[in-house]
Amino acid sequence: MDDNQSMLIGCWYGRMELMYLCPYYIIYVITYNKVTREIRTAIVFRRGPPST
């Protein structure tokens, strides 16, 4: 990765009560290019371990 790009990587843990799903993970990756002012966002949903 060069100096012209900055990346933010984060994830958080939540529950989707209304959908009656077990807890899931959301991972988002944001890449920003200062020169072209281009923003790329990737969001990945991952199912977490079943809640007991």
MOHUJO-V10242 format. One record per residue. N is the residue number from 0. BURIAL is I if it has 16 or more other C-alpha atoms within 10 Angstrom, else O. D_FIRST is the distance of its C-alpha to the first C-alpha in whole Angstrom. Layout:
# MOHUJO-V10242
n->N burial->BURIAL d_first->D_FIRST
n->N burial->BURIAL d_first->D_FIRST
This chain:
# MOHUJO-V10242
n->0 burial->O d_first->0
n->1 burial->O d_first->4
n->2 burial->O d_first->7
n->3 burial->O d_first->8
n->4 burial->O d_first->7
n->5 burial->O d_first->8
n->6 burial->O d_first->9
n->7 burial->O d_first->13
n->8 burial->O d_first->14
n->9 burial->O d_first->18
n->10 burial->O d_first->21
n->11 burial->O d_first->24
n->12 burial->O d_first->28
n->13 burial->O d_first->30
n->14 burial->O d_first->34
n->15 burial->O d_first->35
n->16 burial->O d_first->39
n->17 burial->O d_first->40
n->18 burial->O d_first->38
n->19 burial->O d_first->40
n->20 burial->O d_first->37
n->21 burial->O d_first->36
n->22 burial->I d_first->33
n->23 burial->I d_first->29
n->24 burial->I d_first->26
n->25 burial->O d_first->24
n->26 burial->O d_first->20
n->27 burial->O d_first->18
n->28 burial->O d_first->14
n->29 burial->O d_first->13
n->30 burial->O d_first->10
n->31 burial->I d_first->11
n->32 burial->O d_first->10
n->33 burial->O d_first->13
n->34 burial->O d_first->14
n->35 burial->O d_first->15
n->36 burial->O d_first->16
n->37 burial->O d_first->15
n->38 burial->O d_first->15
n->39 burial->O d_first->14
n->40 burial->O d_first->16
n->41 burial->O d_first->17
n->42 burial->O d_first->20
n->43 burial->O d_first->21
n->44 burial->O d_first->25
n->45 burial->O d_first->26
n->46 burial->O d_first->29
n->47 burial->O d_first->30
n->48 burial->O d_first->33
n->49 burial->O d_first->36
n->50 burial->O d_first->38
n->51 burial->O d_first->41
